[in-house]
Amino acid sequence: PSWELFNAQPQAYRDSVLPPAIKARLAIEAGIPMGWEKYVGDGGGILAIENRFGASAPYKTLAKEYGLTGENVAKRALALLNR
């Protein structure tokens, strides 16, 4: 997604995409987490690759190593919903 384009939209549109009443938000980033805090808020979470650069392996191997799997995404999402 483009943060710049999203932020340029009217507040009503942004609220329709990210309703203020919804606090259990999870951002998934196959990179550094910087910047996502604004969109997930205090009640949300970020699943990202932090401080890891230069790894080389098949993508499924790296995804598992860094926790970017469907199973881990579901686990993190459920944890947010059960707070």
C-alpha positions, -999 to +999 in steps of 0.1 A: +000+000+000+010+036-005+009+055+028+012+088+010-019+081-012-039+068+018-030+098+040-041+122+012-076+107+013-104+124+032-107+114+068-141+098+062-125+074+036-096+066+059-120+058+087-140+036+064-109+015+057-095+016+092-125+021+115-115+039+147-135+015+168-115-015+156-084-018+178-073-053+169-052-046+138-023-066+125+002-053+100+023-079+082+056-065+067+083-086+051+107-058+060+113-034+088+082-024+109+089+013+109+058+034+101+031+008+107+025+019+143+004+048+130-020+024+113-023-004+138-025+019+169-019+011+205-042-020+204-026-035+173+005-055+164+031-057+138+046-089+124+078-079+106+114-088+100+134-067+124+171-060+121+177-089+097+194-081+065+212-102+039+196-136+045+196-159+015+175-190+012+143-202-005+114-179+005+095-206+023+126-213+045+130-176+053+093-171+059+093-199+085+126-186+101+111-151+105+076-162+115+059-149+083+038-180+079+000-184+077+001-203+110+020-175+128-002-147+113-033-165+125-017-170+160-009-133+163-043-122+150-061-145+175-039-131+203-050-096+194-086-105+192-085-123+226-070-093+245 
